[in-house]
């Protein structure tokens, strides 16, 4: 009996969770990075620049799975604040986990874009309303988290990583999503979306690029972050990819949205500047892509412990891939077509690897940890401060 009990215990799913309520109590927003990675893969498979039989069906299936994941994670996240409020609000004071609040609206954007790509015209109104909800969340996160950084968190240049980008980037992700949405709307609604999109782009991109400058300085002064944060370098592709994508899509939308208005002349200018500005930013991103690859190869030699931060391999590369494929559609240049296809294959490989490791971590339960307990951050264990309440 003891031997059988030992075997059952060894293979019991979520075995490090003492009870079901621990799943809620220790849920953290970095799980929404799984939505970001799965969602962007579904969109990029649907946009693959070469015809592959059955690929669209795979993309739709992943998109549907992503919707269910987002619903489950949202219930767990809300449940944490409902049932363990005093412990949950400490999330905002955590200098790393609070950054992952930005993953919530970015995960939702992949679902919104999926309604436009996979669900047909009947779902345009739903996508439109969800987009406005996403915009509100992006603005709140983009202001709230930096406010806590300035007033409550303890940060230093030496400890700084590209994770700082996570609460800033969602606004420009929403801006690029607005670029996908606008062509499906009537001109009056499209105008509002395009104007809001440009405002969101400006709300995010300049600040994000400022962070990239600081990150370059930090890497030169203090060298590479701890191996637990190895994947964070890939996050640099996020603001670059969506920054380029936003200029491309919003510029393309502007003439249609403002036709017959006094602003049409400016809309034509935006249409002309979109590919130019987008290409300049895309080239900047190619430098960061090569650096990310080289640094990852170095980290691999040292050993990279798995954590939820590995989802950083997916979404940033995915949005950079989206900009690459849009460049092909606009210019017809084969370089962008072939490069885009290579990036999609890379993205699928990363997603497969990270998903398998995540499922393993879910099965054994070690990925479920409250914000103050996350070993991903390299910060000291503060469990006494985090879990003594509401137990």
Residue pairs with C-beta under 8 A, 6 or more apart in sequence:
9 15
13 362
13 363
13 364
13 365
14 23
14 362
14 363
14 364
14 365
14 368
15 364
15 365
16 364
16 365
16 366
16 368
17 23
17 26
17 365
17 368
21 83
22 368
23 76
23 368
24 76
24 79
24 80
24 83
24 84
25 80
25 83
25 84
25 87
25 370
25 387
25 390
25 391
26 368
26 369
26 370
26 373
27 73
27 76
27 77
27 79
27 80
27 368
28 91
28 97
28 100
28 308
28 369
28 370
28 371
28 374
29 77
29 91
29 97
29 100
29 101
29 103
29 104
30 97
30 100
30 103
30 308
30 309
30 311
30 374
30 376
31 73
31 76
31 308
32 70
32 73
32 77
32 100
32 103
32 104
32 106
32 107
33 100
33 103
33 107
33 308
33 311
33 312
33 314
33 315
34 69
34 73
34 107
34 308
34 311
34 358
35 66
35 69
35 70
35 73
35 103
35 107
35 108
35 110
35 111
36 103
36 106
36 107
36 110
36 311
36 314
36 315
37 311
37 313
37 314
37 315
37 318
37 350
37 351
37 354
37 355
38 62
38 65
38 66
38 69
38 110
38 314
38 351
38 355
39 62
39 63
39 66
39 107
39 109
39 110
39 111
39 113
39 114
40 110
40 314
40 315
40 318
40 319
40 322
40 347
41 62
41 314
41 318
41 347
41 348
41 351
42 59
42 60
42 62
42 63
42 66
42 110
42 114
43 59
43 63
43 110
43 113
43 114
43 117
43 318
43 322
44 318
44 321
44 322
44 325
44 343
44 344
44 347
45 55
45 56
45 58
45 59
45 62
45 344
45 348
46 55
46 56
46 59
46 60
46 63
46 117
46 118
47 117
47 322
47 325
47 344
48 55
48 341
48 344
49 325
49 328
49 337
49 340
49 341
50 337
50 341
59 118
60 118
63 110
63 111
63 114
63 117
63 118
66 107
66 110
66 111
66 114
67 111
67 114
70 107
70 108
70 111
73 107
77 104
80 87
80 88
81 88
81 89
83 390
84 389
84 390
85 390
86 389
86 390
87 370
87 386
87 387
87 389
87 390
90 371
90 372
90 385
90 386
91 97
91 98
91 101
91 371
92 98
92 144
92 145
92 148
92 152
93 148
93 152
93 153
94 153
94 371
94 372
94 377
95 149
95 153
95 154
95 155
95 377
95 379
96 163
96 374
96 376
96 377
96 379
97 371
97 374
97 377
98 145
98 148
98 153
98 167
98 371
99 145
99 163
99 164
99 166
99 167
100 166
101 141
101 144
101 145
101 166
101 167
102 138
102 141
102 142
102 145
102 166
102 167
102 168
102 169
102 170
103 166
104 137
104 141
105 134
105 137
105 138
105 141
105 170
105 173
105 174
106 169
106 170
106 173
106 315
108 130
108 133
108 134
108 137
109 134
109 170
109 173
109 174
109 177
111 130
112 127
112 130
112 131
112 134
112 177
112 181
113 127
113 177
113 180
115 123
115 124
115 126
115 127
115 130
116 123
116 124
116 127
116 180
116 181
116 184
121 184
124 181
124 184
124 185
127 181
127 184
128 181
128 185
128 189
131 174
131 177
131 178
131 181
131 193
134 174
134 177
135 171
135 174
135 178
135 196
135 200
137 170
138 170
138 171
138 173
138 174
138 200
139 171
139 200
139 203
141 167
141 170
142 167
142 168
142 170
142 171
142 203
142 204
144 167
145 167
146 167
146 168
149 155
149 164
157 214
157 217
157 218
157 221
157 222
158 218
158 221
158 222
160 214
160 215
160 218
161 215
161 225
161 229
161 232
162 211
162 215
162 232
162 233
162 234
162 235
162 236
163 229
163 232
163 235
164 211
164 214
164 215
165 208
165 211
165 212
165 235
165 236
165 238
165 239
166 235
168 204
168 207
168 208
168 211
168 239
169 204
169 208
169 238
169 239
169 242
170 204
171 200
171 201
171 203
171 204
172 200
172 201
172 203
172 204
172 205
172 208
172 239
172 242
172 243
172 246
173 238
173 242
173 319
174 197
174 200
175 196
175 197
175 198
175 200
175 201
175 204
175 242
175 246
175 250
176 197
176 242
176 245
176 246
176 249
176 250
176 319
176 322
178 193
178 194
178 196
178 197
178 200
178 249
178 250
179 194
179 197
179 245
179 246
179 248
179 249
179 250
179 252
179 253
180 249
181 193
182 190
182 193
182 194
182 197
182 249
182 250
182 253
182 256
182 257
183 190
183 253
183 256
185 193
187 256
187 257
187 259
187 260
190 253
190 256
190 257
191 257
191 258
191 261
193 253
193 257
194 250
194 253
194 254
194 257
194 258
197 246
197 250
197 253
198 250
201 243
201 246
201 247
201 250
204 239
204 243
205 239
205 243
205 246
208 238
208 239
208 243
209 239
209 243
211 239
212 236
212 239
212 240
212 288
215 236
224 230
224 295
224 298
224 299
225 232
225 378
226 378
227 299
227 302
227 303
227 304
227 305
228 305
228 307
228 309
228 375
228 376
228 377
228 378
229 309
229 376
229 377
229 378
230 295
230 296
230 299
230 304
230 309
231 296
231 304
231 309
231 310
231 312
231 313
232 309
232 312
233 288
233 291
233 292
233 295
233 296
234 292
234 296
234 312
234 313
234 316
234 317
235 312
235 316
236 285
236 288
236 291
236 292
236 316
237 285
237 288
237 289
237 292
237 316
237 317
237 319
237 320
238 315
238 316
238 319
240 281
240 282
240 284
240 285
240 288
240 320
241 285
241 316
241 317
241 318
241 319
241 320
241 321
241 322
241 323
242 319
242 323
243 281
244 277
244 278
244 279
244 281
244 282
244 285
244 320
244 323
245 278
245 319
245 322
245 323
245 326
247 273
247 274
247 277
247 278
247 281
248 274
248 275
248 278
248 323
248 326
248 327
248 330
249 274
249 326
250 270
250 274
251 270
251 271
251 272
251 273
251 274
251 275
251 277
251 278
252 271
252 274
252 330
254 266
254 267
254 268
254 270
254 271
255 264
255 267
255 268
255 271
257 267
258 264
258 266
258 267
259 267
275 327
275 330
275 331
278 323
278 326
278 327
279 327
282 320
282 323
282 324
282 327
285 320
285 323
289 317
289 320
306 357
306 361
307 367
307 375
307 376
308 358
308 361
308 367
308 376
309 376
310 353
310 354
310 357
310 358
311 354
311 358
313 350
313 351
313 353
313 354
314 347
314 350
314 351
314 354
317 343
317 346
317 347
317 350
318 347
320 343
321 340
321 343
321 344
321 347
324 336
324 339
324 340
324 343
325 336
325 337
325 340
327 333
327 336
327 340
328 334
328 336
328 337
328 340
358 367
361 367
362 368
369 375
370 383
370 386
370 387
371 386
372 381
372 382
372 383
372 385
372 386
372 387
373 381
373 382
373 383
373 386
373 387
